[in-house]
Amino acid sequence: NQKVIEEAPSPLLDEATRQAMGAQAVALAKAVNYDSAGTVEFVAGQDKSFYFLEMNTRLQVEHPVTELITGVDLVEQMIRSAWGEHLNLKQEDLKINGWAIESRIYAEDPYRGFLPSIGRLVRYEQPAEGQQDGYIVRNDSGVREGDEISMFYDPMIAKLCAWGETRLDAIRGMARALEDTHLSGLGHNVPFLAAVMDQERFQSGVLTTNYIKDEF
């Protein structure tokens, strides 16, 4: 399977499309004189076409992915910008190294249409972070074992990220990290996310916005 995936025409973002997206994002920020960290979102087609969705004037939940592949602490840069400092980075200083993937660990029940689940984290064991066997794990979590997930806030438990030299390495690392994440006391999406990592279509990158409906 790995050989077929790697030799087939890639459905993933190529460098030319990435550069075009970046140019559009920069043009938008300049047009509104934006001066902080922000996120421009696009939706992309398999034919490498892409369309503007929205701009968020803040960091996104997925910002650790960018930090893992660039080595830039975006939160630090955002604070420095707010303090009035000029960025000490230029566009040409930024390089992409490897691949990263993020799983949002949520107190949502996949068996009930991903409805939020409330309750106490009776058990919460997190995977080991840092350098592992061929991949890196990062887990940004704001809760601990024994904490309660209530109805008053977003039910996110953690942002679990894995980095690898290739996309498949990152997926394998994420699959292992999910297996090493143990939660009980409420409904959560860890088993669903683990199933996605093991799914052949997800690994191939041939995805659409109907992916979950089609495959699950």
N, C-alpha and C positions, 0 to 999 in steps of 0.2 A: 504493500500500500504506500509506504513512504516513497519508494522509487517512482511509482506512478504519479503521485502528487507533485514531486519535485520536477518531473520532466514534462508534465502537462503545461499548456499555455497558462500563465499565471493570471488569476482573476483579481489579484491583489493590486494595490496602488503602486504605480511605477513612479520613477523619479520625475519624469516630465509632468505628470499630473500633480504630484506633490508640490512641485515648484509653482505650477499655475495656481493651485489652491492658496499657497503661501502668499503669492503676489496679490491675489484678490483680498486676502485677510489684511495685509499691510495697507493696501489702498483704502479699504474701509476705515481702518483705524486712523489713517491720516486725514481722511475726508471729514471726520468728526472731531479731529484734534484730541484723540484719546490718549491718555497718559497714565497707564497702569497696566497691571496684568489683566488679560481678558481672553475670551475664547470665541472664535468664530466657527460655527458649525455648518457643515455641508452634508448633503446626501449624495452618494456616488452611485453610478450605474456600472454594470459589468463591462460596458463599452468604454469606461473611463470618463464618461461625461459626469459633470457634477453641478449641483445647484445649491445656492445659498439657502440656509434654513433660518439662522438667527445668530445674533451676537450676545453673549453673556458678559456683562462688565464685571467679571470676577473669575476666580479660578474654578474649574469644574471638578466634580468628584474624581474624574479620571486623571487629574494632574500628576499623580505619582508615576503614571506610565511615561509621561514626557520626561519627568525627572530621571527615571531609570535609563532611558535611552540617550539622554543628552548630558547627564551629570550635573545639571543646573538645578539649584534649589530655588524653585519658583516662588515659594512663600517668602524666602529671604529677599528676593529681588522685588517682590511686591511691597514689602515693608520699607525697603530702601527707597523705592520710588515715592511712596507716600511721605517719607521723611524729607523728600526734596532732592535726593541724590540722582545724578545721571547714571544710566545703565553703563556698566563697565564691559558690556558685551556688544559686539556687532554681529549682524546676521551671518557674516562669513566665519565667525568664531564657533557657530553652532554646528555640531556634527552629530549624526545619528549613528549610534552604536548598538547593533543587535535588535532584538524584538522584546516587547513587554506586553503583558496582558493583565487585565484587572477583572476580578470577580467582586461584585457587590454582595456581601453576605447580609442578607435581609431576614428579618422576622416576618416572612411572608410564606404562606403555605401554597406550594405549587399544586397540591391536590385539591385546592379549593379556589382555583383560578387566581392564585397569587394574592389572595386577600391578606391584609395585615394580621399578624398574630401577636397577641399581648401575653405577658406573663413574666415569670422570673427565670433568669438563666441559671438553672439548677447546676448545669455543667457547661463549662466553656474552656476547652483546651485548644490553644492556638498552635499552629505549626512553628517549627524552628525558623527563625529569620536569618538572613545573611546568606553567605555562600554555601551552597549545597553541592551535590554531585552533578555538576554541569549546568546549574541554574542558580539564580538568586531569588530569595523570597523576601518580600516586604509586607507587613501587615499593619495597617493604620486602623486602630480600633479605639473607640471611646468608651467601652464598657468592660466590665470584669465579671468573672463568675460570681453569682449572687445578686447582680444588679437586676433591676426590673425594666422591661420594655413596656412602656405605657402607651395609651391611645393618644397622648398629647403631642408626641414628637414623631419625626421620621423614624421608621423602624429599622434603620440601617445599623448593623452590628459592627461591620468592619469593611475596609477596602483591602482585599487580599490581592497582592500583585506578584507576578513571577517574571523574571528576565531570563532570556536565553540568547545564544548567538544566532539561532534561527527561530522562525515562527514555531516550528514543531518542537524545538527545545523548550520554548516558553510554555507551550501547551502542555507538554509532559511535566514540566515543573509545576504548573498550576494544578494539574490532575493530582500530583503527589501531595501538594500543599492542602488541597481540598480533602484528600483522604485523611490527612493528619489534623483536620479541624473537627472537633467533637463538640456538639451542642445538644442540650436537652432541656426540657421544661417548656418549650413552645415550638410552634411550627416554624420551619426555616427552609431556605432554598439550597442548602449545601448539596444534598443528593442530586437535585436537578442540575446544578452547575457541574458536578462531577460527571453526570451523564452526557452533558454537552461536550465536555472535553474529550470524551471517549468516542464521540460520534464522528463517523467518517466524513460526512458532508461538512461539518464544522471545521475539521482538520484541513479539508481541501480548500477552504476559503470561498467556495461557491455559495454565497449567501444572499438572501433578500430579506426585506422587512417581513415576509411571510414565513421565515424560517421556523419559528416555534410552532406556529399553527400547522405547517406542513409536516414537521417531523415528530411532534409530540402530541 
